[in-house]
Amino acid sequence: MVVVHAANNAWGEWNEFNKMIALGAWGGRDESTDSYVYYNDSGEVIRDDIEGVCGSHGSEYEFPITTREPEHPIMKGLPKIWMHTQDELYERMRGPFENATILATAYADVEKNAPPWNPDVKGLGQNVPMLMAIDYGQGRVFHTTLGHFDYSMECVGFITTLQRGTEWAASGEVTQEVPSDFPNEDSTSSRKWKG
């Protein structure tokens, strides 16, 4: 199964779906659904049981993605850090996070990721999951929180990780090479859709 962006908002009270996606947002989820999960500045994965909302993001902006599992088939050969095009940076996702691997994170800046419609909520100030690989029973799940709008999905980083993640979910392997126009630490890279 492949989960893209707001697909993780669905079925918040369905425990098995929450296990399939590892972490979800909104959809009636709260602290009873489970913990926030993120990387701290020391590179440790933290499960945070603090009370609070489930799911938030600030205004859309470009942000860097940090690879956390460079040897995973989906991530192998990708830069350690690469810039993603304008998008919503999902944070405060909650879930059981069982049999899950965080492949990549982004930093949820305290001010930049504060929702303008909810000034009481600030960014976590932590490195939150953007790409995840989950083993569920005998199946595999690739979960990307990227891809809010067409220009977000035109990011070569989004396209590449979605294609590689889909191949991995289907077969457990990745045969696709990293394209030459993949973004780097300093600049985004987009392929405009020609419909």
C-alpha positions as CSV (number, residue, x, y, z in Angstrom):
1,M,0.0,0.0,0.0
2,V,1.1,3.6,-0.7
3,V,-0.2,6.5,1.4
4,V,0.2,10.0,0.1
5,H,-0.2,13.2,2.2
6,A,-3.8,13.7,3.4
7,A,-4.6,10.0,2.9
8,N,-3.2,9.7,6.5
9,N,-6.1,11.8,7.7
10,A,-8.6,9.0,7.1
11,W,-10.1,6.4,9.6
12,G,-8.6,7.8,12.8
13,E,-10.6,5.3,14.9
14,W,-9.7,2.2,12.9
15,N,-6.8,0.7,14.8
16,E,-5.6,-1.6,12.0
17,F,-5.4,1.4,9.6
18,N,-3.3,3.3,12.1
19,K,-1.0,0.3,12.3
20,M,-0.7,0.2,8.5
21,I,0.3,3.9,8.2
22,A,2.3,4.1,11.5
23,L,1.4,7.7,12.1
24,G,-1.7,9.7,11.1
25,A,-3.1,13.2,11.3
26,W,-6.5,14.7,12.2
27,G,-9.4,12.2,11.6
28,G,-10.5,12.3,15.2
29,R,-7.0,11.3,16.5
30,D,-5.7,12.6,19.8
31,E,-3.3,11.5,22.5
32,S,-5.4,8.3,23.0
33,T,-4.4,7.3,19.5
34,D,-0.8,7.2,20.6
35,S,2.4,9.3,20.7
36,Y,4.0,11.9,18.6
37,V,7.2,10.4,17.0
38,Y,10.2,12.5,15.8
39,Y,14.0,12.8,15.8
40,N,15.5,15.1,18.4
41,D,18.7,17.1,17.7
42,S,20.8,14.2,19.1
43,G,19.6,11.9,16.4
44,E,17.4,9.8,18.7
45,V,13.9,8.7,17.8
46,I,11.5,10.1,20.5
47,R,8.0,8.9,21.4
48,D,6.3,11.8,23.0
49,D,3.0,11.2,24.9
50,I,2.3,14.8,25.6
51,E,-1.4,15.9,25.3
52,G,-2.3,18.0,22.3
53,V,-3.7,18.2,18.8
54,C,-3.0,15.5,16.2
55,G,-1.9,16.9,12.9
56,S,-0.8,20.5,12.1
57,H,1.1,22.4,9.5
58,G,1.9,26.1,8.8
59,S,1.7,28.0,5.6
60,E,3.3,26.2,2.6
61,Y,7.0,26.8,2.0
62,E,10.1,25.1,0.6
63,F,12.0,23.0,3.2
64,P,14.9,20.6,3.4
65,I,14.4,16.9,3.7
66,T,17.0,14.9,5.7
67,T,17.6,11.3,4.8
68,R,17.7,9.1,8.0
69,E,18.1,5.6,6.5
70,P,20.5,5.9,3.6
71,E,20.8,2.2,3.1
72,H,17.1,1.5,2.7
73,P,16.3,0.6,-0.9
74,I,14.0,3.6,-1.3
75,M,16.6,6.0,-0.1
76,K,19.8,4.4,-1.4
77,G,21.8,6.9,-3.5
78,L,19.7,10.0,-2.5
79,P,21.5,13.0,-1.0
80,K,21.7,13.3,2.8
81,I,19.8,16.6,2.5
82,W,17.7,17.8,-0.4
83,M,15.2,20.7,-0.9
84,H,11.5,20.0,-1.4
85,T,9.3,22.4,-3.3
86,Q,6.5,24.5,-1.7
87,D,4.4,22.2,0.4
88,E,2.6,21.7,3.7
89,L,5.0,20.3,6.3
90,Y,2.9,17.9,8.3
91,E,3.8,17.5,11.9
92,R,2.2,16.3,15.2
93,M,1.2,13.0,13.6
94,R,0.2,10.3,16.1
95,G,0.0,6.6,15.9
96,P,1.2,3.2,17.1
97,F,4.4,3.4,15.0
98,E,4.9,-0.4,15.0
99,N,7.3,-2.1,12.6
100,A,8.0,1.3,11.1
101,T,11.1,3.0,9.8
102,I,11.5,6.8,9.4
103,L,13.2,7.2,6.1
104,A,13.4,11.0,6.0
105,T,12.5,14.0,8.2
106,A,12.0,17.7,8.0
107,Y,12.5,20.3,10.7
108,A,9.2,21.7,12.0
109,D,10.4,25.3,12.7
110,V,8.6,26.8,15.7
111,E,7.6,30.0,13.9
112,K,7.5,29.0,10.2
113,N,5.4,25.9,10.9
114,A,2.8,27.7,13.1
115,P,-0.7,27.5,11.5
116,P,-1.9,31.1,10.8
117,W,-5.4,30.0,11.6
118,N,-4.5,28.6,15.0
119,P,-1.9,31.0,16.6
120,D,-1.8,28.9,19.9
121,V,-0.1,26.1,18.0
122,K,3.5,26.5,17.2
123,G,5.8,24.2,15.3
124,L,7.3,21.3,17.3
125,G,10.9,22.5,16.8
126,Q,11.8,18.9,16.1
127,N,12.7,16.7,13.0
128,V,9.4,15.1,12.1
129,P,8.8,12.1,9.7
130,M,8.2,12.9,6.0
131,L,8.8,9.4,4.5
132,M,8.2,6.1,6.3
133,A,8.4,2.4,5.4
134,I,6.1,0.1,7.4
135,D,5.9,-3.7,7.6
136,Y,2.3,-4.7,8.1
137,G,1.6,-8.5,8.4
138,Q,3.0,-9.9,5.2
139,G,2.6,-6.6,3.4
140,R,4.7,-3.4,3.0
141,V,3.5,0.2,3.2
142,F,5.2,3.3,1.9
143,H,4.0,6.5,3.5
144,T,4.9,10.0,2.3
145,T,3.4,13.1,3.9
146,L,4.5,15.2,0.9
147,G,2.4,16.2,-2.0
148,H,-0.3,18.7,-1.0
149,F,-0.8,20.4,-4.4
150,D,0.3,20.1,-8.0
151,Y,3.4,22.1,-7.6
152,S,4.3,20.0,-4.6
153,M,4.0,16.8,-6.6
154,E,6.1,18.3,-9.4
155,C,9.1,18.2,-7.1
156,V,11.6,15.6,-8.5
157,G,12.2,14.5,-5.0
158,F,8.5,13.8,-4.5
159,I,8.3,12.0,-7.9
160,T,11.4,9.9,-7.3
161,T,10.6,8.8,-3.7
162,L,7.0,8.1,-4.7
163,Q,8.1,5.9,-7.6
164,R,10.8,4.1,-5.6
165,G,8.5,3.7,-2.6
166,T,5.8,2.2,-4.8
167,E,8.2,-0.2,-6.3
168,W,9.4,-1.2,-2.8
169,A,5.9,-1.6,-1.5
170,A,5.1,-3.9,-4.5
171,S,8.2,-6.0,-4.6
172,G,10.5,-5.3,-1.6
173,E,13.2,-4.0,-4.1
174,V,14.0,-0.8,-5.9
175,T,15.5,-1.0,-9.4
176,Q,15.0,2.7,-10.3
177,E,18.1,4.9,-10.5
178,V,18.3,8.4,-8.9
179,P,17.6,10.8,-11.8
180,S,20.2,13.4,-12.7
181,D,17.8,16.3,-12.0
182,F,17.2,15.2,-8.3
183,P,17.2,18.2,-6.0
184,N,20.2,19.0,-3.8
185,E,20.9,20.8,-0.5
186,D,20.7,24.2,-2.0
187,S,17.9,24.1,-4.6
188,T,14.7,22.4,-5.5
189,S,14.0,20.7,-8.8
190,S,10.6,20.5,-10.5
191,R,9.2,18.8,-13.6
192,K,6.2,20.8,-14.8
193,W,3.2,18.7,-15.8
194,K,2.3,19.0,-19.4
195,G,-1.4,18.0,-19.7
